[in-house]
Amino acid sequence: MTVITVHIASSHWCVHFVVTATQIPVGPWLLFDSNDEIKTKVFSWGHVADEELAQYEIDLRRWGIGSVQMELTDNQLSALAERKRGWPWNGYELRLMKEAGKYPPKRLNIPQTG
């Protein structure tokens, strides 16, 4: 199991994943339409504990940002990292794409090396 910190900004419902111990980003930034969508799709997938969720809600109301920690299995971590292939955009670029009606982006077919 790997502990991942999920950072959420309510300004555009941007979600970013990092390995807690090393602060190395994992997978792409994701955009959602609402806090409920994040809780339904991300937090339920990562089995966020009720205590984490309660503190996240407090932080989100207070600061407009929040984070939770999730323990991911090797398969979940691999699936999250795999999504990054062909998604070369950061959160700002994704927001611009969404505003232009081009989000979610289509995966690029990038040949794998090695």
Phi, psi and omega in degrees: 000142179238132179275125180243137172260131179251119180259135182230133174246126184284345183301322177222014182053049176276138180234133182224140184246135174221150173289124187300315185293326186247347184063024177276127179297146178230127176071180184276162165292148176232150176243143178229168181269341183199166175295322179299321179295321178297314181296320181290315187270316186269307185292323178290323177297321181268004178052056179293133181292151181302322180295319178297316181296319180297315179293322177302314180298319178297311180298320180297317178293321185284314190245345184084001176222158178199170177210157175222160173248142178229144172262115182257143173288168177301321179294318178296316180298318178297317180296320179293315179295322181298327180298337183291332180299125179082008178240074187277017186260149173266181183299320180296314180295323177296319179298318177297319178297319181295317179297330179273002180078021182246026179237138006284147181288157174276143178295141174275148174268092180261123179296138179275141178256157174082000000 
